[in-house]
Amino acid sequence: MNLLLLSKEKLDLAKAEAEALLGKVKVEDNILFTANEDLNLMKRLAFANKVCRLLFVTDKKNLEKDLQKFDWNSIYKKSFCLRIEGELLKNEAQLAGFVWKKLKNPKVDLEKPGTRIEIIAGKKIYCCLLLHESKKDYLLRKTHLRPMPHPTSLHPKLAKALVNLSGAVKGEVVDPFCGSGGILMETGLMGLKAVGYDIDKIMLKMADKNLSYYKVKGYKLIKGDGTKIPKADYVVTDLPYGRSSKISEKIETLYSKFLKNLKKALRNKAVVVFPDNVNYRKLVKGAGLKIEKEFNYYIHKSLTKKITVLR
Ligand SMILES: C[S@@+](CC[C@H](N)C(=O)[O-])C[C@H]1O[C@@H](n2cnc3c(N)ncnc32)[C@H](O)[C@@H]1O
């Protein structure tokens, strides 16, 4: 059994993102349990801060006894460090003492331990081995740090979560309204094939500069109408929301055309972000698609976005 520690700001999205990639999960506050063993998939999750292997479950009363009982030599590599997540009466050094006494050649390394033990206090106490900790390298791709920044580009953490929500583990992810390439960047860096369309060639030039700057491989950028894309394995997109001078028609008409074509083009799932001032449910239904999941995402006072997972 593996245990993921989720960041707390968007737990509904965090759970759905994990479920889309890992299958059935169980969540207790910000602790997620999964039987899935695919570490590469778990590392992809935008909202998972830590990925751990569950060693044993205990409670406050039995913690010390169980720490003394566990065979720490079986997971120990060269050195160790013990960290506590959550509230416990004992501190890290006290608990590490129990581990130390059980090891044949104990060595503590707080910086780069061979073995990192995580004691996670939730409803119960979960004693774990840390497999991966997110370095949050998506922060290096925030729009103001890109060679071609753009104000409408999504936060890269959200863009990453959207790609994961589609459930794509291989194949092509298409963004029919790719703008400066925020979603495509996250797609490509996860090892998926990124394909972007935009009506505006200046936006495509910006996307190209951004994608090559972050060394995304094998991406394809096409000048074209996002409402007319051909067959696609997965579609992930943040729809234009009507403030651009490039959009001549009514925004609902554009969305409707896009969704009707999506119904024919989509092989698997689509993740589509709408502004919340349109009746997106009616438009989705009218196109013959189904909303599998939906989430609110607050951007600022006058803009909340609706994230939808469509089939
Ligand atoms: C909200 S932005 C996308 C932002 C993008 N997700 C990013 O992270 O940079 C919407 C984009 O849709 C493009 N667009 C508008 N109408 C279009 C159409 N019919 N076909 C393709 N692109 C279109 C605009 O040029 C704009 O770049």
The ligand as a MOL file (V3000), in Angstrom:
LIG
                    3D

  0  0  0     0  0            999 V3000
M  V30 BEGIN CTAB
M  V30 COUNTS 27 29 0 0 0
M  V30 BEGIN ATOM
M  V30 1 C -7.1490 31.3060 -22.7890 0
M  V30 2 S -5.9970 31.2650 -24.1370 0 CHG=1
M  V30 3 C -5.1950 29.7370 -23.8300 0
M  V30 4 C -4.1130 29.8490 -22.7950 0
M  V30 5 C -3.2240 28.6320 -22.7430 0
M  V30 6 N -3.8910 27.5480 -22.0600 0
M  V30 7 C -1.9150 28.9220 -22.0660 0
M  V30 8 O -1.6260 28.3210 -21.0020 0
M  V30 9 O -1.1360 29.7310 -22.5830 0 CHG=-1
M  V30 10 C -6.9990 31.0300 -25.5250 0
M  V30 11 C -6.3310 31.0060 -26.8970 0
M  V30 12 O -7.3460 30.6290 -27.8510 0
M  V30 13 C -7.0090 31.2110 -29.1050 0
M  V30 14 N -8.2020 31.1350 -29.9740 0
M  V30 15 C -9.3210 31.9110 -30.0110 0
M  V30 16 N -10.2040 31.4480 -30.9300 0
M  V30 17 C -9.6410 30.3560 -31.5060 0
M  V30 18 C -10.0500 29.4230 -32.4870 0
M  V30 19 N -11.2280 29.4830 -33.0870 0
M  V30 20 N -9.2010 28.3910 -32.7880 0
M  V30 21 C -8.0070 28.2820 -32.1840 0
M  V30 22 N -7.5560 29.1550 -31.2670 0
M  V30 23 C -8.3500 30.1650 -30.9070 0
M  V30 24 C -6.5180 32.5870 -28.7600 0
M  V30 25 O -5.6810 33.0660 -29.7990 0
M  V30 26 C -5.7760 32.3160 -27.4210 0
M  V30 27 O -4.4020 32.1650 -27.6790 0
M  V30 END ATOM
M  V30 BEGIN BOND
M  V30 1 1 1 2
M  V30 2 1 2 3
M  V30 3 1 2 10
M  V30 4 1 3 4
M  V30 5 1 4 5
M  V30 6 1 5 6
M  V30 7 1 5 7
M  V30 8 2 7 8
M  V30 9 1 7 9
M  V30 10 1 10 11
M  V30 11 1 11 12
M  V30 12 1 11 26
M  V30 13 1 12 13
M  V30 14 1 13 14
M  V30 15 1 13 24
M  V30 16 1 14 15
M  V30 17 1 14 23
M  V30 18 2 15 16
M  V30 19 1 16 17
M  V30 20 1 17 18
M  V30 21 2 17 23
M  V30 22 1 18 19
M  V30 23 2 18 20
M  V30 24 1 20 21
M  V30 25 2 21 22
M  V30 26 1 22 23
M  V30 27 1 24 25
M  V30 28 1 24 26
M  V30 29 1 26 27
M  V30 END BOND
M  V30 END CTAB
M  END
